Amino acid sequence: MGDPRRAIPRTDAVLGEPRIAKAAGTLGRDLVKSLVAAAQQRARAGEIEPGEVVAEVVARLPATVSSLRPVLNATGVLVHTNLGRAPLSAAALDAIVAAGGATDVEFALETGERAKRGRGTLAALAEAVPRAEAVHVVNNNAAALLLCALTLAPGKEIVVSRGELVEIGDGFRIPDLLASTGARLREIGTTNRTSADDYAAAIGPGTGFVLKIHPSNYRVTGFTSAASVAELAGLGVPVVADVGSGLLAPHPLLPDEPDVTTALADGANVVTASGDKLLGGPQAGLLFGDAELLQRLRRHPAARALRVDKLTLAALEATLRGPEPPVRAALLAENLHQRAEALAASLRSAGVDAEAVDSTAVVGGGGAPGVELPSAAVALPARYAEALRLGEPAVVGRIVRDRCLLDLRTVSPADDAAVREAVSRCG
């Protein structure tokens, strides 16, 4: 009897199969060839039949060359840091594709001369916050604070409350970030109480600016007090307010979350915020404020090192000018219980142990700490959690009391069918 391994198709024959040849043109020959070799090895080991090699390769072709995998966020955390924070809108994704080639990012087509970089994005940002005299964009909010320290407090003091010396994640801390610039931190008040008088007493000839940081990823409750931006605005030195989560104006569902417009109205000279949180855009550090101070920030040598690329500029402008991005849509989501009941019923009809349950979602990403958003979820046996994470598409939920919850506040209604199919495949 002949060796069945002789029936394993040759590499060149598999690569010549039309679907695989097309994939090699978009994904790269080396990547596709490695998948062919892996499939052939599985056939040699007897794990698949020789005639299944082509199908095995086709099944394992990735959507893109990148190792990043798309994920359906069913965690109930709107801005999930580990899942890339705010998902971009379709308009922002289209803008990124359009900007992927040569573009007029700092070139005036009308005159054929150099133009201001990202002028369309900056105009959109200024229109979104009319109270700001000027705006600027860097690569994240930490970079925005870094640029403020480098520009406004070289060799000087930054006055900040002890209760606002926050850690922003992955072991990085705001005081360490600011101290790395050569500025000196003047810590005032206590963890739970800091008054305007504490700030006034600390200000002197060596003060660069007062920093007001919103404690966006924790809450201090009980016997507490804090000075407002309005109280600090008359102290005779610049006030830099870090509002954190990226709200440009007040939001009715988040009455305690600070926003850029209000901070400027209260007298802040510079306000910093994130682009990839509640604004719903790409990672970016947004700066708003006095024209003279913003010009100094923009012209500091470090501004070049902290600038954003054309793809970020394109996505940010599309977020500001385009339709409501997914994060803001999730905040206002309706009919969650009806969706959960329908999805659970459909899964039960397919033999899945599924039920619709009440749930609680949160903003996440260092935004609106303590705010709970009523939601609804589909509850499954806990074993589904791992299978869903490893499936295609990957679906990430959370485990609560030995049940896998798929919270629908963070799932677009357009993705309900994909979630149902993903769960069905895990059965």
N, C-alpha and C positions, 0 to 999 in steps of 0.2 A: 504494500500500500504506500502511495507517495506521501511525502511530507506536506501537510496542509499549509505550512508556512510559505511554500512556493507560490501559493495563490495570493499572497499579500501583494497588492499593486505597488509598482515601482514609484519612487518619489516623483520623477518627472511626469509620470502618467497622472498621479493625483494632482500635481500642480497645474496640469493642463486641463483639468475638469473646469468647465466654464465658470461655475460659481466660485471655485477656489481661485482661479486665475484672476477673476474680477476683484476678489478680496485682496489678493497680493498687490494689485495696483493701488488700492486705497490704504491698506494697512502696512504694506512693506513685505517684500519677499522673505526676508529673514524671519519675521514673526510667523508668517503663515507656514513656512518650511518647518519651523520648530513644532507647530501643531501637527503637521503631517508626520514628523518623526515620532511624536508621542503616540499618535494613533496607530502607527505601524508597530510600535513596541507593545502596545496593548494587544494587538492581534497576535504577535509572536508569543505573548504570555498566555494566550487563550482566553483573554478577558472579553474580546469581541471577535466576531467572525471576520475573515479577510474581506468579505464583500461589504462589511460595514465601515471600512476605513474612511471612505469619502464622506459618508453621513456623519461619522464621528467628528471629522475635521469641520464640516459645515456647522455642526451643532456647537462647536467650541469657538467659532470665530467671534471675537469681541466686536462691539459696536464701534470702538475707536482704538487708536494705538495707545492712548493713555491708560494707565493702570487704575485710574479713578473710576468707580462704578456708580451709576445713578442709583439713588435710593428713594423709596417712597417713605416719607417721614410720617409714621403713625404713632409717634411718642406722646403727642399732646404738648410738646414744647415747640412753640412757634419759631423761635430763633435758637436753633440747636447748634451750639458751637462745634460739637464733634461732627455734625453733618453739614458744615460749611455755612452756618448762620442763615441769612435770608436767602431763600430760593429766588432767582431772578424771574421777572416777568417775561412773557413771550416777546414783548417789544424790546426788552433789554438784550435778550439772546439774539434776536435778529440784528440788533445794532452791533453786537460784538462780531457777528459774521461779516457784516458789511464793512467793519473797520479792520478786518483781518488782513487785508491787502494794503496796497499803497493808499494813503488817505491824506486829506488836507489838514491834518492835525495842527500844524503850525505853518501853513502855507496859504496865501491868498490867491485863489484862482483868478480873481478879477484883475490883479496887478502883476501876478507872477513873482511876488516878493514874499519874504518871511512875514508871518503873522503871529499874533499872540496865541500861544499854545492853549488848546482846549477852550477857546473863547465861547463856543456854543454851550458847553457844559457850565462854564462860569456864569453865563447870562441866565441859564435856566435856574441855577442855584440862587442867584440874586433875585430873580423874579419870585421864587418860592418864599423868600424871606425879605420882603421889601424894606423892613426896618434896618437891615444891615447896610452900612455904607460901602462895604467891600466884602469880598469872599475869596477863599483860597481852598485848594484841595491838596492833601498829601495822602500817603499810602495807608494810614490807619489813625485811629484816635490817639494812640500812644505817640505816634510820630508828631501829631499836632501839638501835644503837650511838650514833647521834646523840643520842637521848634520854638515854642513860646519861651521855654527856659533858656535856650541858646541865644535868643534874640533879645529878650527883655530883662534877663537877670544874670548876665555873665559876671561872675565874681561877686554877685549880690545875694540878698536873701529872698526866698519865696516864703511868704507867711501862709501857713496852712493849719487847719484844725487837726488835732490828734485823732479825732473821730472820723477823719476823711482820708487817712493814709491807707488806702486800700491795696489789696492784692488783686490783680486783674486776671489771674489764671496762669496755669503752668509754672507757678513759682515766681512769676514776674510781679514786682511791686512798684507802685507809683513813686514812693520815696527814693528807691534805688535808681529808677529811671531818671528822675530829676537830678539827683546827686551826681549822676554820671556826666552831667553837662558842666560840672564845676560850680554850679549854683549851690548856695547853702540853704537848707531847710530850717525855717524858724517855726517850730511846733508850738502851738498855743492851745489853751483850754484843756479839757479832759476828754476821755473817750465818749462820754455821754452828754457833756454840756460845754458849749463854747459860745460866748457872747460877742456882740459887736465891740464891747469895751476891750475884750482880750485882743482883738485885731488892732484896735487903735493904739493900745499900749505897746504893741510889738513893732509898729511902723516907725521907721527912722530914715536917716540919710542913706543907709545901706539896703533899703528895701527895693527889690526889683518889681515885684507885683504881689498882689494877694490872689491866692488860688482857692476857688470854691469848687469842691468836687462832690458831685451827687453820688451817694453810696448806692450805686445801681445794682449791686449783687448781694445786698444784705440789708437788714433793717435793725436799727437800735430803738427799742421801745422802753416805756416806763418813764423814769425820771430823766427826761432829756430836753435839750434846747439847742438850737443852732441859729446862727445869724443868717439873715437872708441876703441875697444879692443886693437888694435895695438898701439895706443897712450899710453895706460895705462900699457902696458906690460913691459916698461922699468923703472918703478917707484920704483923698489926695494922691493916691497911687493907682496904677491900672489894676482892674479886676478881671481875672481870667476865670470864666465859669465853664467847667466841664459838665455838660448835661448828659453825656454818655450815650444814651440809647438811640438818639437820632430823631426824636420828635421835632419837627420844625415848627409846629403850632400845637396848641392844646388839643387833647383828644378826649371826647366825652367818656370813654370807657376807662381812661387812665388819668383821673383828675389829679393824682398826686405825683405824676411823672413830669419832671421839668421839661421845658421845651425851649428851643432857640429863641423864638420870637419874644416870649415872656422875659427870658433872661436879658435880652437886649433892651427891652422896654424898662426893665428894672434898673438899668444902668451899667450892665457888664460892658467892658471895653472890648473883650474878645470872648467868643463862645466857641467851644469845640464840641464835636459830636461824631458819632460813627455813621457810616453810610450803609453798613450791612446788617443793621438791626431793625428798629421799627420803621426806618425809612424804606426798607425793603430793597435796597440796591446792592452794588458790589462793595467789597471791602474798600473803605476810604476814610480818611480823616477830614472832616469838614470844619473850616474856620470861617467865622463871621465876626464883623465888628467895625471898629473905627478905621477909616481909610488910611490914616497915617501909620497906625500900628500894623495893619495888614500889609501895607507896602513894605515896611521893614521886615516882616516875616517872609514875604515873598522874595526879597532880595538877599536874604541871608545865604551864605555859601552852602549851608546844609540843606536848603530848600531843594537844590538840584538832586541831592542824594535821596530825598524823601518824596520826589514827585511820582505821580501815577502815570501809567502807560496809556496808550491810545484806546485799548480795549476797556479799561476802567472808565475813562472819560466817556466813551460811547455808551456803556451800560448805565452810568450815572445819569447822563442827560436823558436817556430813554425812560429811566425810572421816574425822573422828575416831570417829564413832559407827557409820558404815555399813560396808559390805563392803570388802574389800581393794581399794585404788585401783590403777589400771593400772601405776604405777611399781613398786609392791611385787610385783604379779603378774609383771611382766617380770623382776624379780630372781630369782624362783623358777621361771621358765618351764621347762617340760619338753617332751620330744618335738620339739625344734626340728629335728633332722635328718630325722625322719619327715615333718614338715610341708614342709621344703624339698624332699625327694625327691618328694613327691606333687605339689607345686606345679610343680616343674621338669618332671616327666613330663607333667602336664596341658598345660603350655605347649608342650612339644616336639610333642605330638600335634596342636597347632594350628599347627605350622610355625615356632615360635619357637626360636631358638638359646639354650636355657636349660640350666643344669646346677646341681645342688646342690653347695655347697662349704662347707668349714669357715670360720668367721669368728670375729672377736673383737669383743665389745661392751664398752662402758664406761659408767660411771654418768653422767659429764658434769655440767654445771651447777655446777662447782666442788665436786664430791663424789667422795670415794674416789680421789684421783689415783694413777695407776699400777696400779690394780686392773683386771685384765682378766677379762671374763666370757666363757667359751667359748660359742660360738653357731654358728648355721648360716645360710646365705644362699642366695639364688638369684642366679646370675651370668648377666648378659645382655650383649650388645654395648654398648659405651660410648654409642653414639648414643641408646640408650633413656633415658638420664638426663634429657636436656632434654625429650624428648617426655613423659615421665612427670610431670615438674614442671609442665608446661603443660596436662596433661590434666585430666579431671574424673572422679573426684576426683584432686587433685594427690598424687603419690607421690614422696617424696624419699628417694633412696638415697645411695650414695657410690661414687666411682670408685677402684678399686684395680687397678693394673697393666692399665689400658685395658679394664677390665670394669666394668659397673654392677652393684654388689652391693645386693641388697635383703635386709637383715638381719632375720630373723624374730623376734629377741628383743624388738624394739621394735614388732612388729606383733601385735595381738591375733589369736588364732585365728579369731575371728568376722569378721576383715577379710581373711582369705586369699582368699576368693572375689572381693572387691573388687579386690585387688591383681592377681589373675589376669585379671580383665576389663579393668583399666586397661592391663596389659601387652599383652593381645591387641589392644586398640584402637590401640596404637602400631605394630603390625606393618605 
